[in-house]
Amino acid sequence: MKNDVSRRSFLHSVSLLAASAAMPVGSFNFGKKLKVVLVGTGVRGVSFWGKRLVDNYSEILEFVGLCDINPGRLEMAKNFMKVNCPTFVNFEEMIKTTKPDLIMVTTTDSTHHEFIIKGLEMGCDVLTEKPLTTDEHKCQAILDAERKTKRRVIVGFNYRWSPYMTKIKELLAAKTIGKITSVDFHWYLNNYHGASYFRRWHGQREYGGTLWVHKATHHFDLLNWWLDSDPAEVFAYGALEHYGSNGPFRGKNCRTCDHKKDCKYYWDITKDRHMMELYANHEQHDGYIRDNCLFREEINIYDKMSAQIKYANNTIVNYSLTTYSPYEGWKIAFNGTEGRLEAWEDIPYLEKIEQPDQAELHAREMAQGAKEDIAYNQMILHKNWNKYEVVNVPYTRGGHGGGDSRLQDKIFVNPASPDPLRHTAGTRDGAMSILVGIAARKSIESGKPVRIAELTDLEPRAKRL
């Protein structure tokens, strides 16, 4: 009983951002394993929050239930993860039957709020994949439920934890360039990875909230964390000019398309055994087509996006997201009163190493099990009136630059370890990241700036607490 109480107490504390460092509980190595359940058995669920946990943390946790509306994919997930637990198509039945300590939500973005709120109301803490949800009304409902139930929500922001992103945070927190006044941040999705979003359910805003929310939530969370301030106002532009109805032809899906020889975006899912076993073999249960045509008429999200974000501390950010770039990477520049910090990843003409094939590049980043050789990435620190300095940062390609393992170790192995840079993300972090994207979406539709404070009852802070 004492072990069980301690474990539950810890789950409350870990999502309180830096508060976990003050708790007396050291890790999940109690006499009884942590009971976890997973709802949503897509590729992210069964790999990052599924098999990876089984492979690395089985001594301290166990899966006691899997839930999905697709019974075929449920069985495949159970076999792939190598777990022996019951499966459910009804979420509430799973919670009542298994009585878990922690619920992990990896369903389509538009349904995150349903399972988060139900889980909280049924007495559980919840860990959700990003984004927290897809609009301001669902966001407010989550905030209200967390306050009412006194349970906690953890948001799985893994990019924060990579050594490279952490080094940027360290340099900015140390005021190496003085007070930050403006930022230029540009993210490029290549025509392999970028196209994949338009093939999947993410191509329809009713499921993913557009890439302003699904993808850019990563980027906005990094900005919020780096700047240590909340966004206050957003003005944005966006359009759909490349994918969707803009395509020269279209078909039902890649497998049956008559334009395989002509379409540069043709993707043969039959060559990917995992995708076939996880999705194509179970289409009859829910109708979800994984190799959908990215030129289908139903696509209604943006493929080019640009925003200006004003922060509560008066920092101005210029941000853009491109979804059909020849290469995949990003670059950022922080301008401060005493200098400038420039950072980037995977920009071909800035890298000293040969770039891999773009499809291989994405596969390496998403890889969970492969051990990668550690190399060094660079960033440039300019100090006013002085020569610039090259900063070398240890870097590994796999698991989102090494962030995946650090995030999960913090949650499941070293929860009470110090968190001086406040890597751990809770509900407010999740909310503030999606509210930038939601505001951008609304700005495009109205042609006017949108204030963050008008979306939920969260008031932007000049300095985060």
C-alpha positions in Angstrom: 0.0 0.0 0.0 2.8 2.4 0.9 4.5 1.7 -2.4 1.3 2.3 -4.3 0.6 5.6 -2.6 4.2 6.8 -3.2 3.9 5.9 -6.9 0.6 7.8 -7.3 2.0 10.8 -5.4 4.9 10.9 -7.7 2.7 11.0 -10.8 1.1 14.1 -9.5 4.4 15.8 -8.9 6.3 14.9 -12.1 4.0 17.0 -14.3 4.4 20.1 -12.1 7.3 21.2 -14.2 10.3 21.8 -11.9 8.4 20.8 -8.8 9.4 17.2 -9.1 12.9 18.0 -8.0 11.6 18.8 -4.5 9.8 15.4 -4.1 11.3 12.7 -1.9 10.5 10.0 -4.4 13.6 8.9 -6.3 12.3 6.7 -9.2 9.7 4.2 -10.1 11.8 1.3 -8.7 9.2 0.3 -6.1 8.2 -3.2 -5.1 5.2 -3.0 -7.5 5.5 -2.0 -11.2 3.8 1.1 -12.5 0.6 0.2 -14.3 0.2 2.0 -17.7 -2.3 1.8 -20.5 -2.1 3.2 -24.0 -5.0 4.5 -26.1 -4.3 4.9 -29.8 -2.1 2.2 -31.4 -0.8 4.1 -34.4 2.9 4.2 -35.3 3.8 6.8 -32.6 1.9 4.9 -29.9 3.2 1.4 -30.6 6.8 2.6 -31.1 7.8 5.5 -28.9 5.2 5.1 -26.1 4.9 1.4 -26.7 7.7 -0.9 -27.7 10.4 1.6 -26.6 9.0 1.5 -23.0 8.8 -2.3 -23.0 12.4 -2.6 -24.2 13.9 -0.1 -21.8 11.7 0.1 -18.7 10.0 -3.3 -18.2 11.6 -3.6 -14.7 9.6 -0.6 -13.5 6.4 -0.5 -15.5 4.0 -2.9 -17.2 1.3 -2.4 -19.8 -2.0 -3.5 -18.4 -4.2 -2.5 -21.3 -4.3 -1.3 -25.0 -7.2 0.6 -26.5 -8.1 1.5 -30.1 -11.2 1.6 -32.3 -9.5 -0.8 -34.7 -9.5 -4.4 -33.3 -7.1 -5.6 -36.0 -4.5 -3.0 -35.3 -4.9 -3.7 -31.5 -3.8 -7.3 -32.0 -0.9 -6.2 -34.2 0.2 -3.7 -31.6 0.1 -6.3 -28.9 2.3 -8.6 -30.9 4.7 -5.8 -32.0 5.1 -4.5 -28.5 5.5 -8.0 -27.1 3.1 -7.4 -24.2 0.6 -9.8 -22.6 -2.3 -7.6 -21.6 -6.0 -7.3 -22.5 -7.1 -5.1 -25.4 -10.2 -2.9 -25.5 -12.2 -0.9 -28.0 -14.0 1.0 -25.2 -11.8 3.4 -23.3 -13.9 3.7 -20.1 -14.1 -0.1 -19.9 -10.3 -0.3 -20.0 -9.8 2.2 -17.2 -12.5 0.5 -15.0 -11.0 -3.0 -15.6 -7.3 -2.2 -15.4 -7.2 0.7 -12.8 -4.0 2.1 -14.3 -1.6 4.6 -12.6 -0.9 6.4 -15.9 -2.8 6.8 -19.1 -0.9 7.5 -22.3 -2.8 9.2 -25.1 -1.6 8.8 -28.7 -4.9 9.0 -30.7 -5.7 11.5 -33.5 -5.0 15.0 -32.3 -8.7 16.1 -32.4 -9.6 13.3 -29.9 -6.8 13.9 -27.3 -9.1 16.0 -25.1 -11.7 13.2 -24.9 -9.3 10.7 -23.4 -7.4 13.3 -21.3 -10.6 14.6 -19.7 -12.1 11.1 -19.1 -8.9 9.9 -17.7 -8.6 12.8 -15.3 -12.2 12.4 -14.2 -11.7 8.6 -13.6 -8.9 9.4 -11.2 -5.8 8.9 -13.3 -2.8 11.1 -14.3 -2.4 11.4 -18.1 0.6 11.6 -20.4 -0.4 12.9 -23.8 1.5 13.0 -27.1 1.8 16.5 -28.6 -0.2 18.5 -29.5 -2.3 18.9 -26.3 -5.4 19.3 -28.5 -6.5 21.2 -31.6 -8.6 24.2 -30.7 -9.1 26.7 -27.9 -12.4 25.2 -26.6 -11.0 21.8 -26.1 -7.9 23.4 -24.5 -10.0 25.2 -22.0 -11.9 22.0 -21.2 -8.7 20.2 -20.4 -7.5 23.1 -18.2 -10.8 23.0 -16.3 -10.8 19.3 -15.9 -7.2 19.3 -14.5 -8.1 22.0 -12.0 -11.3 20.3 -11.0 -9.9 16.8 -10.6 -6.5 17.7 -9.0 -4.9 15.2 -11.3 -2.1 16.1 -13.7 -1.3 16.1 -17.4 2.3 15.6 -18.8 2.9 16.6 -22.4 5.5 14.6 -24.3 7.7 17.4 -25.8 10.9 15.5 -26.7 12.7 18.1 -28.8 13.4 20.1 -25.6 15.6 17.3 -24.3 18.1 17.0 -27.1 21.7 18.2 -26.2 21.6 20.7 -29.1 18.3 22.4 -28.0 19.5 22.3 -24.4 22.7 24.1 -25.3 20.7 26.9 -26.9 18.7 27.2 -23.7 21.8 27.3 -21.6 23.4 30.0 -23.6 20.3 32.2 -23.7 19.6 31.7 -20.0 23.2 32.8 -19.2 22.5 36.1 -21.0 25.4 35.5 -23.4 23.8 37.8 -26.0 22.1 40.0 -23.4 18.3 40.6 -23.6 16.7 38.9 -26.6 14.9 41.4 -28.8 14.0 39.4 -31.9 14.2 35.9 -33.4 14.1 34.5 -37.0 13.0 30.8 -37.0 12.5 28.8 -40.2 11.6 25.1 -40.5 11.8 23.1 -43.7 10.1 19.8 -44.3 11.4 17.9 -47.3 9.3 16.5 -50.0 9.4 13.1 -48.4 8.6 13.9 -44.8 6.5 17.0 -45.6 4.4 15.1 -48.1 3.7 12.3 -45.6 1.5 14.7 -43.6 -0.8 15.3 -46.6 -1.1 11.5 -47.2 -2.3 10.9 -43.7 -5.2 12.2 -41.5 -3.1 15.2 -40.7 -4.1 16.6 -44.2 -7.6 17.4 -42.9 -7.9 20.2 -40.3 -10.8 18.5 -38.5 -8.3 15.7 -37.4 -5.0 17.5 -36.9 -5.9 21.2 -36.6 -3.6 22.0 -39.5 0.2 21.8 -39.3 0.1 25.1 -37.4 -1.0 22.9 -34.5 0.2 19.3 -35.2 3.7 20.0 -36.4 4.5 23.6 -35.3 3.5 22.9 -31.7 7.1 21.5 -31.4 8.6 24.7 -32.7 6.4 27.0 -30.6 7.1 25.0 -27.5 10.8 25.4 -28.1 10.4 29.2 -28.6 8.4 29.6 -25.4 10.9 27.5 -23.5 14.0 29.3 -25.0 12.6 32.8 -24.5 11.2 32.0 -21.0 8.1 34.0 -21.9 4.5 33.4 -23.2 3.3 34.4 -26.6 0.9 37.4 -26.5 -0.2 38.2 -30.1 0.0 36.5 -33.5 -0.4 37.6 -37.1 -0.1 35.1 -39.9 -0.4 34.2 -43.5 -0.9 30.7 -45.0 -2.1 29.0 -48.1 -2.5 25.6 -49.8 -0.7 25.9 -53.1 1.2 22.7 -53.6 -0.7 19.6 -52.4 -4.4 18.8 -52.4 -6.5 20.1 -55.3 -3.4 21.7 -56.8 -2.0 18.4 -58.0 -2.0 17.6 -61.7 -3.8 14.3 -61.1 -5.1 12.1 -58.3 -6.1 8.6 -57.4 -7.8 6.7 -54.6 -4.4 5.8 -53.0 -0.9 5.0 -54.1 -1.4 1.3 -54.3 -4.2 1.5 -56.9 -3.2 4.7 -58.6 -3.0 4.9 -62.4 -0.3 7.6 -62.2 2.4 5.7 -60.4 4.9 6.3 -63.2 4.2 10.0 -63.4 3.8 11.0 -59.8 7.1 12.0 -58.1 5.3 11.5 -54.7 4.4 7.9 -55.4 5.0 5.9 -52.2 4.9 2.1 -52.3 3.6 1.1 -48.9 3.8 -2.6 -49.8 7.6 -2.3 -49.4 7.2 -1.3 -45.8 6.3 -4.4 -43.9 5.6 -2.5 -40.6 3.2 0.0 -42.3 1.4 -2.9 -44.0 1.0 -4.8 -40.8 0.0 -1.8 -38.8 -2.3 -0.1 -41.2 -3.1 -1.6 -44.6 -4.0 -5.0 -43.3 -6.7 -3.5 -41.1 -8.3 -0.9 -43.3 -11.6 -2.8 -43.3 -12.2 -2.1 -39.6 -12.0 1.7 -39.6 -11.5 2.8 -43.3 -8.2 4.6 -42.6 -6.0 4.6 -45.7 -2.3 5.1 -44.8 -1.1 5.7 -48.4 -3.8 8.2 -49.3 -3.4 10.4 -52.3 -1.8 13.7 -51.2 -3.6 15.5 -54.1 -7.0 14.4 -52.9 -9.7 17.1 -52.8 -10.5 16.7 -49.1 -7.1 18.2 -48.0 -7.9 21.6 -46.4 -4.8 22.5 -44.4 -1.9 24.9 -45.4 1.3 23.9 -47.0 3.1 27.2 -46.6 2.9 29.2 -43.4 4.4 32.4 -42.0 3.7 34.2 -38.7 4.9 37.1 -36.6 4.6 36.4 -32.9 4.9 39.1 -30.2 5.8 37.8 -26.8 4.7 39.2 -23.5 8.3 40.2 -22.8 8.3 42.3 -26.1 10.4 39.8 -28.1 9.3 39.6 -31.8 9.6 36.3 -33.6 9.4 35.8 -37.4 8.5 32.1 -38.1 7.9 30.1 -41.2 7.1 26.5 -42.1 7.7 25.0 -45.6 6.3 21.6 -46.4 7.9 20.8 -49.8 11.6 21.8 -49.4 14.4 19.9 -51.3 16.0 19.3 -47.9 14.8 18.9 -44.3 16.2 21.1 -41.6 15.9 24.3 -39.6 17.7 27.4 -38.7 17.3 30.1 -36.1 18.9 33.4 -35.1 18.4 35.1 -31.8 19.2 38.8 -31.8 20.2 40.3 -28.4 21.3 43.6 -27.0 24.9 42.2 -26.7 25.2 39.8 -29.6 23.6 37.2 -31.8 23.2 33.4 -31.6 22.8 31.4 -34.8 21.9 27.7 -34.8 20.8 25.1 -37.3 20.4 21.5 -38.1 20.6 19.6 -41.4 21.1 22.6 -43.6 23.2 21.0 -46.4 25.5 24.0 -47.2 26.2 24.5 -43.5 27.0 20.9 -42.7 30.5 19.5 -42.9 29.3 15.9 -43.3 27.6 14.4 -46.3 23.8 14.5 -46.2 22.0 11.1 -46.4 19.1 10.5 -48.7 16.1 12.6 -47.4 13.9 9.5 -46.7 16.8 7.9 -44.8 17.3 11.2 -42.9 13.8 11.1 -41.6 14.1 7.4 -40.7 17.2 8.0 -38.7 15.6 10.8 -36.7 12.6 8.7 -35.8 14.6 5.6 -35.0 14.1 4.4 -31.5 16.2 1.3 -31.2 19.3 2.0 -33.3 22.5 3.2 -31.7 23.9 6.2 -33.5 27.5 7.4 -33.5 27.8 10.7 -31.6 29.1 13.5 -33.7 29.2 17.3 -33.2 26.9 20.0 -34.4 27.9 23.7 -34.4 26.3 27.0 -33.5 27.7 30.4 -33.8 27.9 32.9 -30.9 28.5 36.5 -31.9 29.4 39.1 -29.3 29.2 42.7 -30.1 32.6 44.2 -30.9 34.3 40.8 -30.8 35.0 37.9 -33.1 32.4 35.2 -33.3 32.8 31.9 -31.5 32.0 28.4 -32.8 30.2 26.3 -30.2 30.5 22.5 -30.7 27.7 20.4 -29.3 27.7 16.5 -29.0 24.9 15.2 -31.3 23.2 12.0 -32.1 20.8 11.5 -35.0 18.5 8.8 -33.5 15.5 9.6 -31.3 15.0 13.2 -32.3 18.6 14.2 -31.6 18.8 12.2 -28.4 15.8 13.9 -26.9 13.6 10.8 -26.8 15.6 8.8 -24.3 16.3 11.8 -22.0 12.6 12.6 -21.8 11.6 9.1 -20.9 14.4 8.6 -18.4 13.3 11.8 -16.6 9.6 10.6 -16.5 10.2 6.9 -15.5 13.7 6.6 -14.1 15.0 9.9 -12.6 11.8 11.9 -11.8 13.3 13.5 -8.7 16.5 14.6 -10.4 17.1 18.4 -10.6 15.5 20.2 -13.5 17.3 23.6 -13.5 16.3 24.4 -17.2 12.8 23.2 -16.6 12.7 20.6 -19.4 9.6 18.9 -18.0 6.4 20.1 -19.7 2.9 20.3 -18.2 -0.5 21.5 -19.3 0.4 25.2 -19.5 3.3 24.4 -21.8 1.1 22.3 -24.0 -1.6 25.0 -24.1 0.7 27.9 -24.9 2.4 26.0 -27.7 -0.9 25.1 -29.5 -2.5 28.5 -28.8 0.2 30.1 -31.1 -0.9 27.8 -33.9 -4.6 28.3 -33.2 -4.1 32.0 -33.2 -2.2 31.8 -36.5 -5.1 29.8 -38.0 -7.6 32.4 -36.8 -5.4 35.3 -38.0 -5.3 33.9 -41.6 -9.1 33.5 -41.6 -9.8 37.0 -40.2 -6.9 38.9 -41.7 -6.2 40.4 -38.3 -3.8 39.9 -35.3 -5.1 37.5 -32.6 -4.4 38.0 -29.0 -3.6 34.8 -27.0 -5.4 36.0 -23.9 -8.7 36.0 -25.9 -8.5 32.2 -26.5 -8.5 30.7 -23.0 -8.4 32.0 -19.4 -4.6 31.7 -19.4 -3.0 35.1 -19.1 0.4 35.4 -21.0 3.3 36.1 -18.7 6.3 38.2 -19.5 8.4 35.7 -17.5 7.3 32.1 -17.0 7.0 31.0 -13.4 
